[in-house]
Amino acid sequence: MPAFNQKVVIVTGGARGIGRGIGLAFAREGARVLCADMDDQTGARFVSESAGLAGEIRFQHADVSQSRDCQGLVNTAVSMWGTVDVLCNNVGIQPTTSYAAAHELPEEAWDRIINVNLKSCFLMTKYCVPVMKQHGGGVIINTASVQGLQSMKGVSAYAASKGGLLSLTRQLALEYAEDHIRVLAVNPGTIDTPLVDEAIRYVGGDEQSIRQQYARAHPLGRIGQPDEVAQVVLFLASEKASFMTGEYVTVDGGMMAKGAWA
């Protein structure tokens, strides 16, 4: 029997990149996955392409910086499948227009990044936890970043959001341990996603050369793949990690082991 047979999983930012990889990995293992995203076309295509897996994937349009959309996702999961077993707070944005020194960053850009990357985790947790408590527990996994551990110039809002996510992971783990709700995080390095493609285009020049430069920053000598993050998420959500909470796992090809990577 698949490892997550009939388990109910919500993945925010689930239509592309790491979120798509997480949704597919759970569905291959029999889970019922609710993919939340603002990209309706990509979300619908994802559902179509996932047909035939051991589990199933449904899509719901949601701006998870908004309370009503977060509550709507949980309501949908409960209405369709009765509960929420795993919440993957994966959504993350880093618009190239936000690459600026902190004093030059528009307040609106700061607010949008913090609201999507960090506030959404609070909101989704707020509405999922009562359901998890009612059904005896659950797992919350947050997609943070190596930017939450070390950073670089020009990404103040993104770095703050990811550092905040790691701190919130620890706090929520303590908050809900007695309710049998485990809370963990993953810190991806450079992963082959549309977000990285946008960053490469922003840098300008020969895209292949820039991609090779990104790859060389990792001791393993390459950029990671979404499924490599997803497999770690599956482990953390499984009973194999039943004594883990309040911790993070860095999936970065050895980047943080180098120290001052930036």
SULGIUR-V912832 format. One record per residue. N is the residue number from 0. RES is the residue in three letters. SS is DSSP state (H for helix, E for strand, - for the rest). Layout:
BEGIN
((N;RES;SS) (N;RES;SS))
END
This chain:
BEGIN
((0;MET;-) (1;PRO;-) (2;ALA;-) (3;PHE;-) (4;ASN;-) (5;GLN;-) (6;LYS;-) (7;VAL;E) (8;VAL;E) (9;ILE;E) (10;VAL;E) (11;THR;E) (12;GLY;-) (13;GLY;-) (14;ALA;-) (15;ARG;-) (16;GLY;H) (17;ILE;H) (18;GLY;H) (19;ARG;H) (20;GLY;H) (21;ILE;H) (22;GLY;H) (23;LEU;H) (24;ALA;H) (25;PHE;H) (26;ALA;H) (27;ARG;H) (28;GLU;-) (29;GLY;-) (30;ALA;-) (31;ARG;E) (32;VAL;E) (33;LEU;E) (34;CYS;E) (35;ALA;E) (36;ASP;E) (37;MET;-) (38;ASP;-) (39;ASP;H) (40;GLN;H) (41;THR;H) (42;GLY;H) (43;ALA;H) (44;ARG;H) (45;PHE;H) (46;VAL;H) (47;SER;H) (48;GLU;H) (49;SER;-) (50;ALA;-) (51;GLY;-) (52;LEU;-) (53;ALA;-) (54;GLY;-) (55;GLU;E) (56;ILE;E) (57;ARG;E) (58;PHE;E) (59;GLN;E) (60;HIS;E) (61;ALA;-) (62;ASP;-) (63;VAL;-) (64;SER;-) (65;GLN;-) (66;SER;H) (67;ARG;H) (68;ASP;H) (69;CYS;H) (70;GLN;H) (71;GLY;H) (72;LEU;H) (73;VAL;H) (74;ASN;H) (75;THR;H) (76;ALA;H) (77;VAL;H) (78;SER;H) (79;MET;H) (80;TRP;H) (81;GLY;-) (82;THR;-) (83;VAL;-) (84;ASP;-) (85;VAL;E) (86;LEU;E) (87;CYS;E) (88;ASN;E) (89;ASN;-) (90;VAL;-) (91;GLY;-) (92;ILE;-) (93;GLN;-) (94;PRO;-) (95;THR;H) (96;THR;H) (97;SER;H) (98;TYR;-) (99;ALA;E) (100;ALA;-) (101;ALA;H) (102;HIS;H) (103;GLU;H) (104;LEU;-) (105;PRO;-) (106;GLU;H) (107;GLU;H) (108;ALA;H) (109;TRP;H) (110;ASP;H) (111;ARG;H) (112;ILE;H) (113;ILE;H) (114;ASN;H) (115;VAL;H) (116;ASN;H) (117;LEU;H) (118;LYS;H) (119;SER;H) (120;CYS;H) (121;PHE;H) (122;LEU;H) (123;MET;H) (124;THR;H) (125;LYS;H) (126;TYR;H) (127;CYS;H) (128;VAL;H) (129;PRO;H) (130;VAL;H) (131;MET;H) (132;LYS;H) (133;GLN;H) (134;HIS;-) (135;GLY;-) (136;GLY;-) (137;GLY;E) (138;VAL;E) (139;ILE;E) (140;ILE;E) (141;ASN;E) (142;THR;E) (143;ALA;-) (144;SER;-) (145;VAL;H) (146;GLN;H) (147;GLY;H) (148;LEU;-) (149;GLN;-) (150;SER;-) (151;MET;-) (152;LYS;-) (153;GLY;-) (154;VAL;E) (155;SER;H) (156;ALA;H) (157;TYR;H) (158;ALA;H) (159;ALA;H) (160;SER;H) (161;LYS;H) (162;GLY;H) (163;GLY;H) (164;LEU;H) (165;LEU;H) (166;SER;H) (167;LEU;H) (168;THR;H) (169;ARG;H) (170;GLN;H) (171;LEU;H) (172;ALA;H) (173;LEU;H) (174;GLU;H) (175;TYR;H) (176;ALA;H) (177;GLU;H) (178;ASP;H) (179;HIS;-) (180;ILE;E) (181;ARG;E) (182;VAL;E) (183;LEU;E) (184;ALA;E) (185;VAL;E) (186;ASN;E) (187;PRO;E) (188;GLY;-) (189;THR;-) (190;ILE;E) (191;ASP;-) (192;THR;-) (193;PRO;H) (194;LEU;H) (195;VAL;H) (196;ASP;H) (197;GLU;H) (198;ALA;H) (199;ILE;H) (200;ARG;H) (201;TYR;H) (202;VAL;H) (203;GLY;-) (204;GLY;-) (205;ASP;-) (206;GLU;H) (207;GLN;H) (208;SER;H) (209;ILE;H) (210;ARG;H) (211;GLN;H) (212;GLN;H) (213;TYR;H) (214;ALA;H) (215;ARG;H) (216;ALA;-) (217;HIS;-) (218;PRO;-) (219;LEU;-) (220;GLY;-) (221;ARG;-) (222;ILE;-) (223;GLY;E) (224;GLN;-) (225;PRO;H) (226;ASP;H) (227;GLU;H) (228;VAL;H) (229;ALA;H) (230;GLN;H) (231;VAL;H) (232;VAL;H) (233;LEU;H) (234;PHE;H) (235;LEU;H) (236;ALA;H) (237;SER;-) (238;GLU;H) (239;LYS;H) (240;ALA;H) (241;SER;-) (242;PHE;-) (243;MET;-) (244;THR;-) (245;GLY;-) (246;GLU;-) (247;TYR;E) (248;VAL;E) (249;THR;E) (250;VAL;E) (251;ASP;-) (252;GLY;-) (253;GLY;-) (254;MET;H) (255;MET;H) (256;ALA;H) (257;LYS;H) (258;GLY;-) (259;ALA;-) (260;TRP;-) (261;ALA;-))
END
